[in-house]
Amino acid sequence: MPRPRLVDRPLDKKLSLRTSIVKEVDSQLADPLTGKPRYGAWTELVESLLLRWACGEVPEVHHQPKVESLDDLL
């Protein structure tokens, strides 16, 4: 019997993360037998964090650029 079609199909996104963050997350997600994150662990983590953020459970972070007045520059 064939698998049912996914209604909410995955979409590939590319992002860059600092090496220190990737190493820390990999160590937290590591399987004790293989020492590597299990297949799909990163996807589950990122999806759960993004869903919590979208539902308002995680506060929004907005970085405001520093505005300098002309008087400060002179």
C-alpha positions in Angstrom: 0.0 0.0 0.0 1.5 3.4 -1.0 2.1 6.1 1.6 -0.6 8.8 1.8 0.4 12.2 0.3 1.6 14.8 2.7 -0.9 17.7 2.9 1.7 20.1 4.4 4.7 19.3 2.3 8.2 20.2 3.5 10.0 23.1 1.9 13.8 23.5 2.0 15.2 26.7 3.5 18.8 27.6 3.7 20.2 29.4 6.8 23.6 30.0 8.3 24.4 29.5 11.9 27.5 30.1 14.0 29.7 27.0 14.4 29.5 27.2 18.2 25.7 27.0 18.1 25.7 24.1 15.7 28.2 22.2 17.8 26.2 22.8 21.0 22.9 21.7 19.4 24.5 18.7 17.8 25.9 17.6 21.2 22.4 18.1 22.8 20.7 16.1 20.1 23.4 13.4 19.9 22.4 9.7 20.0 24.4 7.9 22.7 25.2 5.0 20.4 26.3 6.9 17.3 27.4 10.2 18.8 25.4 12.0 16.0 22.0 13.6 16.0 19.4 11.1 14.8 17.8 11.7 11.4 15.2 14.5 11.5 16.2 15.8 15.0 17.2 19.3 13.7 13.9 19.5 11.8 11.8 18.6 14.8 13.7 21.1 17.0 13.4 24.0 14.5 9.8 23.3 13.7 8.8 23.1 17.4 10.6 26.4 18.2 9.1 28.2 15.2 5.6 26.9 16.0 5.9 28.2 19.6 7.2 31.5 18.3 4.3 31.8 15.8 1.7 31.0 18.5 3.2 33.8 20.7 4.7 31.6 23.3 8.2 33.0 22.6 8.6 36.8 22.9 9.5 38.5 19.7 13.0 40.0 19.4 13.4 43.1 17.3 16.9 44.6 17.0 16.6 48.3 16.5 19.4 50.0 14.7 21.3 52.6 16.7 20.2 56.0 15.5 22.8 58.7 15.8 22.0 62.4 15.6 24.1 64.8 13.5 25.1 66.5 16.7 26.7 63.3 18.0 28.7 62.9 14.8 30.1 66.5 14.8 
